Amino acid sequence: MFDWMAWTTPVAVFFTCIVLMLIGMTVWEIQSPTVERKGFLPMTTTRGDRLFIGLLTAAYINLAWVGLGEKMAQWFSLEAEPSVWISFVLSMLVLALVLRKG
């Protein structure tokens, strides 16, 4: 069923985190309905809006990291491409920032 995708450990952890966040946000929304607010994003947003924007941002960070991995190895004279775990941590920090302050 999932043969079409290269399921590495970082990919599995990334998607597991997304599923857990969606479940957690659903439960949180049921327990405490959200109120629109304005943060550093240029519009008023709800928790769900910020989660969606944060997940898109996290995906773009990971795609850029994978796409530029070979170039980064050349630029910084690395023996191998940088680990995708770095992009995972970076994308989760950006996601947390958007959820908290966005």
C-alpha positions as CSV (number, residue, x, y, z in Angstrom):
1,M,0.0,0.0,0.0
2,F,2.8,2.4,0.9
3,D,5.3,1.1,-1.6
4,W,5.1,4.3,-3.7
5,M,7.0,6.3,-1.1
6,A,10.5,5.9,0.4
7,W,9.6,5.4,4.1
8,T,12.7,6.3,6.0
9,T,12.7,6.8,9.7
10,P,12.7,10.6,9.5
11,V,9.8,10.6,7.0
12,A,7.8,8.2,9.3
13,V,8.5,10.4,12.4
14,F,7.5,13.5,10.5
15,F,4.2,12.1,9.4
16,T,3.5,10.6,12.8
17,C,4.1,14.0,14.4
18,I,1.6,15.5,11.9
19,V,-1.1,12.9,12.7
20,L,-0.6,13.4,16.4
21,M,-0.8,17.2,16.1
22,L,-4.1,16.9,14.1
23,I,-5.5,14.6,16.7
24,G,-4.4,16.8,19.6
25,M,-5.7,20.0,17.9
26,T,-9.1,18.3,17.3
27,V,-9.4,17.4,20.9
28,W,-8.2,20.8,22.0
29,E,-10.8,22.5,19.7
30,I,-13.6,20.4,21.1
31,Q,-12.5,21.2,24.7
32,S,-11.8,24.9,24.2
33,P,-13.1,26.5,21.0
34,T,-10.6,28.9,19.4
35,V,-10.8,32.7,19.2
36,E,-9.3,34.6,16.3
37,R,-6.3,36.7,17.1
38,K,-3.5,38.6,15.3
39,G,0.1,37.7,15.7
40,F,3.0,38.3,13.4
41,L,1.1,36.8,10.5
42,P,-0.5,39.5,8.3
43,M,-4.0,38.3,9.1
44,T,-6.2,37.2,12.0
45,T,-6.0,33.5,12.5
46,T,-7.4,30.7,14.5
47,R,-5.4,27.7,15.9
48,G,-6.4,25.6,12.9
49,D,-5.2,28.4,10.5
50,R,-1.9,28.6,12.3
51,L,-1.5,24.8,12.3
52,F,-2.2,24.7,8.5
53,I,0.3,27.5,7.8
54,G,2.9,26.0,10.1
55,L,2.5,22.6,8.5
56,L,2.9,24.1,5.0
57,T,6.0,26.0,6.2
58,A,7.4,22.8,7.7
59,A,6.9,20.9,4.5
60,Y,8.6,23.6,2.4
61,I,11.6,23.7,4.8
62,N,12.0,19.9,4.5
63,L,11.6,20.0,0.7
64,A,14.2,22.8,0.4
65,W,16.6,20.9,2.7
66,V,16.3,17.7,0.6
67,G,16.6,19.7,-2.6
68,L,19.6,21.7,-1.5
69,G,21.3,18.9,0.3
70,E,23.8,18.2,-2.4
71,K,24.5,21.9,-2.9
72,M,25.1,22.4,0.8
73,A,27.6,19.5,0.9
74,Q,29.5,21.4,-1.9
75,W,29.2,24.8,-0.3
76,F,30.3,23.8,3.1
77,S,32.8,21.1,1.9
78,L,31.0,18.3,3.7
79,E,31.7,14.6,3.0
80,A,28.0,13.8,2.8
81,E,24.7,15.6,2.5
82,P,23.5,17.1,5.9
83,S,21.1,14.9,7.8
84,V,17.4,15.3,7.3
85,W,17.0,15.2,11.1
86,I,18.4,18.8,11.1
87,S,15.5,19.9,8.8
88,F,13.0,18.0,10.9
89,V,14.1,19.8,14.1
90,L,14.2,23.1,12.3
91,S,10.8,22.6,10.7
92,M,9.2,21.6,14.1
93,L,10.7,24.7,15.7
94,V,9.3,26.9,13.0
95,L,5.9,25.2,13.3
96,A,5.9,25.8,17.1
97,L,6.8,29.4,16.5
98,V,3.9,29.9,14.1
99,L,1.5,28.1,16.4
100,R,2.6,30.1,19.4
101,K,3.2,33.6,18.0
102,G,1.6,33.6,14.5
